[in-house]
Structures are given as structure tokens and as C-alpha cells.
């Protein structure tokens, strides 16, 4: 492009440019052509189709969420992405294993189709564990052949979180084969190994080869600083999680800072974010603000230095982690304001509030004055609606837990919830039999819980007890139950549990509260996501959470907390449609 004929697509003039690599801020103009940054220099005497004076404002690389499940927002990928873009997110690395567990490969293809329509770079990881384990029944199955066929797609970054860490450590099934397939193809392999340490961790990271090579490359499930440090020292990238149910970042980051650890191998992720938190508090921007505050409180860095360091965790660091994938498909690299990098940029006035005013994606402005001004494509979801089939109408008697013998007192395994964490405990509590059955004990915060297979009408379901939901009366039920997303229901009495289960089955999925009244929140896309815009979804979700209070529960995210009680890959005690699971033993255990 000669100087005489140069016509740039976009010039951003006189902005305070945040260099997330050198951790510096300098004044300059950013020149964009064909969605690439082609100059950072004076734009005097240069012409552009659009010139924006941003003097007095900061300009940073667009934000990257390194690991998330869009389904947890209960929004379609299209609707989620529009809202995330308003908060400065320009790239997301998505694991669609929720929808894949319901619809199989068809669910992944839904996400791949929408990745061409969303107003940000949406890259897809092929779910590694569908079904997640042999301990549950899912609606779909992703095989080695599916991975081989999907892997060449330019929007597929690699293998999503390898949750089956026992399979990797002990060489069970085809877990190692999946990792080798993706690693040898030059793509990224995300990890998931909560509580794994020592020799087992080395085996996991090397995919069973114990040769010190890092084949499983990241982890976002750590809950303690020492766990993070061990994984980091062995070469894993660490995604610090700040979602709606799990905010491990708050426990981990302060110690890392006090030990003066360099954070180059760390990035940020939301993992699971509910629609209200997304709508009212933001996406990656809200994590950046949290990280900036923690850095200031636990270091001697100034506000400016803390803000830049926080920004680097959501820009250059995840871009560096995914560079293996970018290079393979010849994508312009993300995460920095530098010549040759992709023109995904955010503009904001203040390092204190970091409220996003403008967003440039692919070299074009899609957010201006905090409002989304990009495209709003339509999508036909009719093939994905109403996927709930329990195969029967439930009666209160179906939820009766009979005592196993003639004694009147029994020791029972109870799932104990740890508020603010995805990890649960196993608690052994004494129960008194009444009329040859064991009942919920609302006065001790002990509810009954059941998981019902809802994909193939098999009639399979299991019963147990949970402490920590706070249910004093009534019942709550949902078709969001990680990872197989069977119907999960918890309650203080059998009649309410039956009523809640049948209501969801009839309506085609979502969430329901049965107490003094029935309140229903529809999630018709696979029983996981709404077809509505975020404003409506947020309002409906707030309403049903408010109704939950009538049951006596005071948990902020009771449905999200309950959803993880069916996930048999995070310690300690879980429940699936097949029974009670000890995750550390990776086997079923008796209730008694």
C-alpha cells in the first residue's frame, strides 16, 4: 500500500495504548486495515474510512475468556456473545460438553454453526468426555471417530477439558488415545484435574508417558494455592476461575502475589456464569476488576501497574497459551496492540472502573457508548427444542427411601455442600427410621435428592440426601445437572419432588420451584438454554431465584450449586441417575 493511495479502514487517534507485554502505557494512534493492526504511529496526513478521536481514553487488547461453558448462562451462543462483547470480550474458548451430553455431535455442530454468526471469535473445544464417565447416562456420545472428523475444523482449537483424570492416570478406556490424537495434530489439550498431585499429576500431564512432556496443558479446577504452584511448576498453564458458583481466584491469587510469583503462565476464565451476573456485573471485565483489586491489596504495585497486570491475564497470556492453535490455522494472533496482531480492541475512560465504552472486533466497531451496534442474525432452533423424556409419571412413593433392615437407627452417607466451591464432602450422619423409611430432615438442613434419566426414557433414577441447600419445605428441580444433564430434584417432601419432576417433564425442560406456588423458568434448547434475549432470561432467572427463598434456602445460586451435585468428576460425594458416587474411588457406594 503506497503512501499516496493509503486508505485505512479505521484510525483510532491519540489513545493511551496499554502494552500488556511490556506493562507500559504510551500515547499513539492505531491504524487498522483488513482487520489487522498495520501501524502504531502518528496518523497525521493519513486517511481512513472511519477516524475516531479517543484522546483521554485507554485502549487495550480485546479480552479473552480462556475456558467457559456458554450453556451455564442459559443463553444461546448468539445471545451470550452479544452481551459478552458489550463488556469487551472479543474471543472465547468454549467447551460445549453440556449440549453434547444432551444432543451428542448435533450439539457441537450447533455451536460451530453459530461461531460463524457471533460478534466475537468463538473457538470450540471438542468435548473429551461425553458421557463424562461410565457412572451416568447421557443423551449423547462423542467417540474417537467424531474427534477425528471434527478436529480439522478451523474453529476447533483442540480437545476440551480432559475430566477423566483416572482414565489418564490408570490408562483406562480411550482417554489417552484422545489426548495423543489431538496433541499430535498440533492443537491444544485442556486439562481438568482437581486435587491430583505428586506422581499421579506427572502421569496426567504427560498423558501416561512420564517423560516430563506437557501434553495436557492447562487446569482451571485448582482450589488451593499449593495445588496451583505444583501444577504451574510442572509446566501447566493455570486458568484462574471466577464464575458464579466457583470463585477460586479469590483464595488462590493473594498467596501467589505474596510469593512474588510471575504470572506469565496464568490466565482468566469464567467457566460457568449465570445470566444475572453476566447481565448486571459483566463478563471478563468483571474478573479483571477483581484481579486488579486483589493485586493492589497484596502487592506494592500502583493502580496503573495492577490494572495492566490484570489485563495481561485476559489478553496476552491466554493468547500465548493458544498460540499453538493460532499458528496451525494461520490466524492473526490475538491479545496485544502490535503491528500484525488482530484488531480486537477495547476502549475505556478510567483504570478505576474500566467500564467499556467502545469495542472493535475484526477491525469494526461493534460497541459504541456502551451499546451493542453489531449484527443481530436470526437462527432457527426448532430441531433442538423440548428434549425431556423421563418415560414415566412420578408418584410420591417413587421418592421413598426404605430403611435397609429392622433397626431404627442407621448411619447414612450425605452429600455436604461447601458454599462457594464445587468440591463437596461426604458426611456420615445418623438417621432414625420412621415407618420403615428415612425422611428428609429440614430442621437439620438435610433434603432428599434424586437424579432421573431424561434422555431415553429408561426409567433409571437414584435417591440420596444432601446437606447445605437450605430447603425447609417444597422442592426444586432442573434439567441442568452437570454433565449428563439428567433431571435433578431436591426437596423436603416426596409429594413436592414428584410434582416438580413431572412439571419439568411436561414443559420440556428448565427449572421449577414447587412450594406455596409453582414457578417455572423455561429452557427449551436441549433443556439447557433459552431462546429469549438476555434481558428476559435475566429477569426470569431472578424471579425463580426469589421464589426459591420461600423454600427456606438462602443460597445465592442454589440451582447452579445443585447442578454440580450430579458431576462425578469433582470430589468427594456425588449422585447420578445410577447411584451415589465416591469420586476419589471412582465407584458407586452404598447410601448406608
ZIKAGI-V309154 format. One record per residue. N is the residue number from 0. RES is the residue in one small letter. PHI is phi in whole degrees, -180 to 180 (none if undefined). PSI is psi in whole degrees, -180 to 180 (* if undefined). D_CENTER is the distance of its C-alpha to the mean C-alpha in Angstrom with 1 decimal. Layout:
[[N	RES	PHI	PSI	D_CENTER] [N	RES	PHI	PSI	D_CENTER]]
This chain:
[[0	x	none	112	43.1] [1	x	-73	157	46.3] [2	x	-64	-32	46.7] [3	x	-70	-36	49.0] [4	x	-105	4	46.7] [5	x	-61	125	43.3] [6	x	-135	106	41.3] [7	x	-81	155	37.7] [8	x	-73	-39	35.0] [9	x	-152	137	33.8] [10	x	-126	126	35.1] [11	x	-104	113	33.4] [12	x	-99	136	36.3] [13	x	61	36	36.8] [14	x	-86	157	33.3] [15	x	-88	101	32.3] [16	x	-82	126	30.3] [17	x	-94	114	27.7] [18	x	-92	103	28.0] [19	x	-76	-13	24.9] [20	x	-84	-50	26.6] [21	x	-84	-10	29.9] [22	x	63	41	28.4] [23	x	-123	162	31.2] [24	x	-126	133	31.8] [25	x	-143	156	34.6] [26	x	-84	138	36.1] [27	x	-175	175	36.1] [28	x	-108	141	35.8] [29	x	-112	124	33.1] [30	x	-107	130	34.4] [31	x	-124	135	32.3] [32	x	-144	130	33.6] [33	x	53	46	31.9] [34	x	64	14	28.4] [35	x	-119	143	29.3] [36	x	-73	117	30.4] [37	x	-110	-8	34.1] [38	x	-165	144	35.6] [39	x	-130	90	35.1] [40	x	-164	179	38.7] [41	x	-64	133	41.1] [42	x	-98	13	41.0] [43	x	-57	133	44.6] [44	x	68	15	46.5] [45	x	-107	145	43.4] [46	x	-111	152	42.5] [47	x	-148	155	39.2] [48	x	-63	-32	38.3] [49	x	-144	127	36.3] [50	x	-121	130	36.9] [51	x	-124	121	34.9] [52	x	-83	116	36.4] [53	x	-117	28	33.7] [54	x	-56	135	36.2] [55	x	85	0	35.0] [56	x	-118	156	31.3] [57	x	-93	146	28.8] [58	x	-127	128	27.1] [59	x	-131	162	24.1] [60	x	-61	151	22.0] [61	x	-60	151	19.1] [62	x	-83	150	15.8] [63	x	-124	126	13.2] [64	x	-96	115	9.4] [65	x	-79	-13	9.5] [66	x	-165	121	6.1] [67	x	-157	160	3.2] [68	x	-116	105	3.7] [69	x	-59	-34	6.5] [70	x	-56	-29	8.0] [71	x	-66	-22	6.6] [72	x	-78	-11	8.6] [73	x	63	20	11.4] [74	x	-112	156	12.6] [75	x	-68	158	13.9] [76	x	-54	-39	12.7] [77	x	-61	-49	16.0] [78	x	-70	-41	15.7] [79	x	-58	-47	12.3] [80	x	-66	-37	13.7] [81	x	-63	-42	16.9] [82	x	-71	-42	15.6] [83	x	-61	-40	13.4] [84	x	-61	-37	16.6] [85	x	-60	-23	18.6] [86	x	-104	19	16.9] [87	x	92	2	17.7] [88	x	-79	125	14.7] [89	x	-121	-3	16.4] [90	x	-152	137	14.2] [91	x	-135	142	10.6] [92	x	-114	108	9.8] [93	x	-107	136	7.9] [94	x	-109	106	7.7] [95	x	-88	37	9.4] [96	x	-72	-16	10.2] [97	x	-67	-54	9.9] [98	x	-69	-30	12.6] [99	x	-67	-34	14.3] [100	x	-68	-22	14.9] [101	x	-92	-46	16.6] [102	x	-117	1	18.4] [103	x	67	-145	18.5] [104	x	-61	-30	19.2] [105	x	-59	-36	20.0] [106	x	-68	-41	16.3] [107	x	-64	-41	15.5] [108	x	-66	-31	18.7] [109	x	-59	-46	17.6] [110	x	-67	-40	14.7] [111	x	-64	-40	17.3] [112	x	-63	-44	19.8] [113	x	-73	-20	17.7] [114	x	-63	-22	16.9] [115	x	-85	-8	20.6] [116	x	-112	-21	20.6] [117	x	-75	155	17.8] [118	x	-89	42	19.0] [119	x	-163	173	17.0] [120	x	-85	108	16.5] [121	x	-109	111	13.8] [122	x	-107	144	13.8] [123	x	-113	134	12.7] [124	x	-97	137	12.4] [125	x	-73	122	14.4] [126	x	-56	131	12.9] [127	x	-86	-21	15.0] [128	x	-137	79	15.4] [129	x	-128	108	16.2] [130	x	-63	159	17.5] [131	x	-62	-39	15.4] [132	x	-148	177	18.8] [133	x	-84	4	22.4] [134	x	-96	9	22.0] [135	x	-154	169	20.8] [136	x	-116	121	21.5] [137	x	-104	174	19.0] [138	x	-90	-16	20.0] [139	x	-138	173	19.6] [140	x	-146	129	20.2] [141	x	-109	116	19.3] [142	x	-99	172	22.4] [143	x	-56	-41	23.6] [144	x	-64	-39	25.6] [145	x	-61	-43	22.6] [146	x	-63	-44	21.0] [147	x	-60	-40	24.4] [148	x	-77	-32	24.7] [149	x	-85	-26	21.4] [150	x	-58	-39	21.3] [151	x	-69	-14	23.9] [152	x	-57	135	22.1] [153	x	-65	-20	21.8] [154	x	-92	-2	18.3] [155	x	-93	114	17.1] [156	x	-82	-18	16.2] [157	x	153	-143	16.5] [158	x	-100	125	15.1] [159	x	-73	169	11.4] [160	x	-37	120	10.8] [161	x	-80	90	14.1] [162	x	-76	-23	13.5] [163	x	-81	67	17.2] [164	x	-66	-31	18.5] [165	x	-62	-37	21.7] [166	x	-62	-38	22.3] [167	x	-72	-48	22.3] [168	x	-65	-42	24.3] [169	x	-103	3	26.9] [170	x	69	39	27.0] [171	x	-92	142	26.1] [172	x	60	-144	25.7] [173	x	-110	19	24.6] [174	x	-59	-48	21.5] [175	x	-65	-36	23.6] [176	x	-63	-39	25.0] [177	x	-63	-45	21.6] [178	x	-64	-47	20.8] [179	x	-60	-41	24.4] [180	x	-58	-48	24.3] [181	x	-75	-44	21.4] [182	x	-60	-45	22.6] [183	x	-69	-21	26.1] [184	x	-81	-4	25.2] [185	x	88	13	24.1] [186	x	-105	-178	20.4] [187	x	-92	143	17.4] [188	x	-120	110	16.3] [189	x	-82	149	13.0] [190	x	-110	173	13.4] [191	x	-165	99	12.3] [192	x	-144	66	15.3] [193	x	-63	129	15.3] [194	x	76	-1	18.9] [195	x	-78	134	20.4] [196	x	-147	172	23.3] [197	x	59	-138	26.8] [198	x	-61	-39	28.1] [199	x	-61	-39	25.2] [200	x	-65	-43	22.8] [201	x	-63	-40	25.3] [202	x	-63	-43	25.6] [203	x	-63	-51	21.8] [204	x	-62	-38	21.5] [205	x	-87	3	24.6] [206	x	58	44	23.7] [207	x	86	-3	26.7] [208	x	-92	-20	29.2] [209	x	51	43	29.6] [210	x	-114	14	30.9] [211	x	70	5	28.7] [212	x	-81	140	27.0] [213	x	-93	104	23.3] [214	x	-104	-34	21.9] [215	x	-101	114	18.5] [216	x	-101	-14	17.5] [217	x	-145	167	14.5] [218	x	-149	140	12.7] [219	x	-126	9	9.9] [220	x	-103	2	11.0] [221	x	-67	142	14.3] [222	x	-119	-2	15.5] [223	x	-140	144	19.0] [224	x	-57	-40	20.6] [225	x	-64	-35	22.9] [226	x	-64	-43	20.3] [227	x	-62	-46	18.7] [228	x	-63	-40	22.3] [229	x	-63	-45	23.2] [230	x	-66	-42	20.4] [231	x	-62	-44	21.0] [232	x	-67	-22	24.7] [233	x	-91	4	24.3] [234	x	104	2	22.8] [235	x	-79	145	19.0] [236	x	-81	142	16.9] [237	x	-112	123	14.7] [238	x	-95	113	11.4] [239	x	-78	122	11.8] [240	x	-96	133	8.8] [241	x	-142	83	9.4] [242	x	-105	-152	7.2] [243	x	-92	-38	9.2] [244	x	-94	-34	9.9] [245	x	-122	122	9.8] [246	x	-124	54	11.7] [247	x	-60	-27	13.1] [248	x	-51	-39	14.1] [249	x	-65	-30	16.9] [250	x	-85	-27	18.4] [251	x	-93	-48	18.2] [252	x	-62	-41	19.2] [253	x	-54	-44	22.5] [254	x	-67	-39	24.1] [255	x	-59	-40	23.1] [256	x	-71	-41	24.8] [257	x	-66	-24	27.8] [258	x	-92	8	28.3] [259	x	56	36	28.4] [260	x	-74	133	25.9] [261	x	-67	140	25.3] [262	x	-105	23	21.7] [263	x	-62	-31	22.0] [264	x	-94	20	19.8] [265	x	-119	148	16.9] [266	x	-145	177	14.1] [267	x	-115	148	11.3] [268	x	-149	153	7.5] [269	x	-97	-26	5.5] [270	x	61	-77	2.2] [271	x	-131	120	3.2] [272	x	-133	126	6.4] [273	x	-82	162	9.5] [274	x	-67	-32	12.2] [275	x	-68	-45	14.7] [276	x	-65	-41	13.1] [277	x	-61	-47	12.2] [278	x	-70	-39	15.7] [279	x	-96	-27	17.6] [280	x	-118	-19	16.1] [281	x	110	-172	14.4] [282	x	-115	-115	11.5] [283	x	-65	-31	12.0] [284	x	-58	-37	15.6] [285	x	-70	-32	15.0] [286	x	-70	-42	13.4] [287	x	-59	-44	16.5] [288	x	-63	-42	18.8] [289	x	-62	-46	17.6] [290	x	-63	-44	18.1] [291	x	-56	-45	21.4] [292	x	-65	-42	22.7] [293	x	-65	-40	21.9] [294	x	-61	-46	23.6] [295	x	-61	-39	26.6] [296	x	-75	-22	26.9] [297	x	-122	18	26.9] [298	x	-151	179	28.8] [299	x	-100	14	31.9] [300	x	-75	148	30.1] [301	x	-74	173	31.0] [302	x	-57	-46	28.8] [303	x	-63	-47	29.1] [304	x	-65	-39	28.4] [305	x	-66	-42	25.4] [306	x	-64	-44	23.9] [307	x	-66	-42	24.5] [308	x	-63	-43	23.0] [309	x	-62	-42	19.8] [310	x	-62	-36	19.8] [311	x	-64	-30	20.3] [312	x	-70	-18	17.0] [313	x	-113	11	15.3] [314	x	-136	-88	17.9] [315	x	-67	-34	20.4] [316	x	-67	-52	18.5] [317	x	-64	-33	15.5] [318	x	-63	-38	18.2] [319	x	-65	-41	20.4] [320	x	-62	-43	17.8] [321	x	-90	6	17.4] [322	x	-62	-29	21.2] [323	x	-57	-43	22.1] [324	x	-72	-44	20.4] [325	x	-58	-46	21.8] [326	x	-64	-38	25.2] [327	x	-60	-40	25.2] [328	x	-103	12	24.8] [329	x	56	39	26.9] [330	x	-79	142	24.3] [331	x	-62	133	25.4] [332	x	-70	152	23.4] [333	x	-101	176	21.0] [334	x	92	0	20.6] [335	x	-146	156	24.2] [336	x	-97	96	27.1] [337	x	-156	147	29.6] [338	x	-57	131	31.9] [339	x	96	-14	30.4] [340	x	-85	161	26.8] [341	x	-69	141	24.9] [342	x	-84	66	25.7] [343	x	-106	110	22.3] [344	x	-139	153	23.3] [345	x	-128	149	22.8] [346	x	-129	131	25.7] [347	x	-147	160	26.0] [348	x	-86	-34	29.1] [349	x	-133	138	28.3] [350	x	-75	-16	26.6] [351	x	-75	-50	26.7] [352	x	-101	-23	24.6] [353	x	49	40	22.9] [354	x	-80	122	22.8] [355	x	-74	125	22.3] [356	x	-100	-41	25.4] [357	x	-136	147	25.3] [358	x	-133	130	22.9] [359	x	-110	123	24.4] [360	x	-124	130	22.5] [361	x	55	33	24.5] [362	x	81	3	27.5] [363	x	-122	144	27.5] [364	x	-76	124	26.9] [365	x	-116	-13	24.2] [366	x	-132	128	24.0] [367	x	-139	133	27.2] [368	x	53	40	28.1] [369	x	70	8	24.5] [370	x	-111	140	24.8] [371	x	-74	126	23.2] [372	x	-123	13	26.1] [373	x	-82	-168	24.6] [374	x	-74	157	25.0] [375	x	-131	73	24.0] [376	x	-70	151	24.2] [377	x	-90	161	24.6] [378	x	-151	138	23.1] [379	x	-93	113	24.5] [380	x	-98	9	22.1] [381	x	-58	-30	25.1] [382	x	-75	-7	24.3] [383	x	-118	9	21.0] [384	x	-94	148	22.1] [385	x	64	56	23.1] [386	x	-103	63	21.9] [387	x	-132	120	22.9] [388	x	-147	93	26.0] [389	x	-83	-16	26.7] [390	x	85	-3	30.3] [391	x	-161	163	32.1] [392	x	-96	125	32.8] [393	x	-86	141	32.0] [394	x	-109	158	34.7] [395	x	-54	-36	34.6] [396	x	-61	-25	36.4] [397	x	-66	-17	33.4] [398	x	-105	8	31.5] [399	x	-75	132	34.5] [400	x	-107	105	34.1] [401	x	-73	143	37.6] [402	x	-70	146	39.0] [403	x	-84	-2	39.7] [404	x	-163	-168	43.3] [405	x	-85	-9	46.2] [406	x	-65	164	45.1] [407	x	-106	-11	43.9] [408	x	-125	132	41.5] [409	x	-137	145	38.5] [410	x	-91	128	35.9] [411	x	-126	139	32.5] [412	x	-78	126	29.0] [413	x	-123	135	26.6] [414	x	-74	121	22.8] [415	x	-105	123	22.6] [416	x	-82	136	19.5] [417	x	-105	111	18.9] [418	x	-61	134	17.9] [419	x	84	4	15.0] [420	x	-136	153	13.9] [421	x	-85	-16	12.3] [422	x	-73	139	15.6] [423	x	-117	168	18.4] [424	x	-116	161	22.1] [425	x	-101	123	24.9] [426	x	-116	133	27.7] [427	x	-99	116	31.2] [428	x	-125	146	32.9] [429	x	-79	135	36.3] [430	x	-121	142	36.6] [431	x	-100	125	39.9] [432	x	-71	140	40.6] [433	x	-129	117	41.9] [434	x	55	43	43.7] [435	x	62	27	42.4] [436	x	-143	158	38.7] [437	x	-103	131	36.0] [438	x	-116	163	34.5] [439	x	-61	153	31.7] [440	x	-127	78	32.8] [441	x	-56	-32	31.4] [442	x	-67	-19	33.6] [443	x	-108	13	31.8] [444	x	59	40	28.3] [445	x	-115	117	28.2] [446	x	-111	158	26.9] [447	x	-79	152	27.1] [448	x	-140	144	24.0] [449	x	-140	147	24.0] [450	x	-123	125	21.8] [451	x	-117	126	23.6] [452	x	-62	129	23.2] [453	x	-128	14	22.7] [454	x	-101	-38	22.7] [455	x	-127	15	26.2] [456	x	55	39	28.3] [457	x	-77	-19	29.1] [458	x	80	5	29.7] [459	x	-77	132	27.8] [460	x	-158	162	26.5] [461	x	-138	162	26.5] [462	x	-128	150	27.2] [463	x	-163	-166	26.6] [464	x	-129	149	26.4] [465	x	-138	141	23.8] [466	x	-119	130	24.6] [467	x	124	-8	22.7] [468	x	-78	-24	21.6] [469	x	82	15	24.8] [470	x	-76	121	26.1] [471	x	-102	-25	29.9] [472	x	-157	164	30.6] [473	x	72	-159	29.3] [474	x	-154	157	26.1] [475	x	-129	148	22.5] [476	x	-146	155	20.9] [477	x	-156	151	17.9] [478	x	-97	10	17.0] [479	x	-100	104	13.3] [480	x	-150	98	13.5] [481	x	-60	143	11.2] [482	x	-103	-15	11.9] [483	x	-80	-14	15.2] [484	x	55	49	14.8] [485	x	-79	177	18.4] [486	x	-81	123	19.9] [487	x	-114	137	19.5] [488	x	-142	138	22.1] [489	x	-133	145	23.3] [490	x	-166	170	26.6] [491	x	-93	-15	29.8] [492	x	-148	154	32.1] [493	x	-68	-37	32.3] [494	x	-64	-44	33.6] [495	x	-66	-37	30.6] [496	x	-65	-42	28.2] [497	x	-64	-44	30.2] [498	x	-63	-42	30.3] [499	x	-65	-43	26.5] [500	x	-63	-46	25.9] [501	x	-67	-36	28.6] [502	x	-63	-45	27.5] [503	x	-65	-40	24.0] [504	x	-63	-41	25.7] [505	x	-69	-37	28.2] [506	x	-83	-18	25.9] [507	x	94	22	23.6] [508	x	109	156	20.3] [509	x	135	-145	18.4] [510	x	-133	147	18.9] [511	x	-145	145	22.4] [512	x	-119	127	24.3] [513	x	-115	109	27.8] [514	x	-144	-115	30.0] [515	x	-72	-23	32.9] [516	x	-143	174	31.5] [517	x	-105	125	28.9] [518	x	-120	131	26.0] [519	x	-126	136	23.7] [520	x	-120	107	20.6] [521	x	-77	136	20.5] [522	x	-133	88	17.6] [523	x	-86	-21	19.7] [524	x	-80	97	17.6] [525	x	64	16	17.3] [526	x	73	12	17.1] [527	x	-122	-35	13.4] [528	x	-130	153	13.9] [529	x	-95	155	16.8] [530	x	-91	1	19.3] [531	x	-90	162	20.1] [532	x	-70	162	19.6] [533	x	-62	-33	17.2] [534	x	-59	-45	20.3] [535	x	-72	-43	21.2] [536	x	-61	-44	17.8] [537	x	-61	-44	17.4] [538	x	-66	-45	21.0] [539	x	-64	-39	20.7] [540	x	-69	-41	17.8] [541	x	-61	-41	19.7] [542	x	-63	-44	22.8] [543	x	-73	-32	21.5] [544	x	-67	-33	20.1] [545	x	-68	-40	23.5] [546	x	-63	-35	25.2] [547	x	-55	-32	23.4] [548	x	-60	-26	25.5] [549	x	-68	-19	28.6] [550	x	-80	-13	27.5] [551	x	105	-11	27.8] [552	x	-76	138	24.1] [553	x	-115	8	23.2] [554	x	-64	138	19.6] [555	x	-68	-40	17.6] [556	x	-126	64	14.6] [557	x	-64	-37	16.6] [558	x	-69	-40	15.0] [559	x	-68	-39	11.5] [560	x	-61	-46	13.4] [561	x	-64	-36	15.5] [562	x	-59	-33	12.8] [563	x	-85	-7	12.0] [564	x	-70	-15	15.7] [565	x	-98	8	16.0] [566	x	-96	102	13.8] [567	x	-88	38	16.7] [568	x	-128	3	15.1] [569	x	-122	126	14.6] [570	x	-58	154	18.0] [571	x	-117	-54	20.2] [572	x	-113	132	21.2] [573	x	-136	173	19.3] [574	x	-137	133	20.7] [575	x	-120	-180	20.4] [576	x	-65	-16	22.9] [577	x	-95	-15	25.1] [578	x	151	-173	25.4] [579	x	-83	136	24.6] [580	x	-123	129	22.9] [581	x	-91	108	23.5] [582	x	-68	-36	20.6] [583	x	-66	-32	22.7] [584	x	-90	-16	25.5] [585	x	56	48	23.2] [586	x	-154	162	25.7] [587	x	-72	147	26.6] [588	x	-131	156	28.6] [589	x	-73	149	31.1] [590	x	-65	-34	30.5] [591	x	-93	*	33.8]]
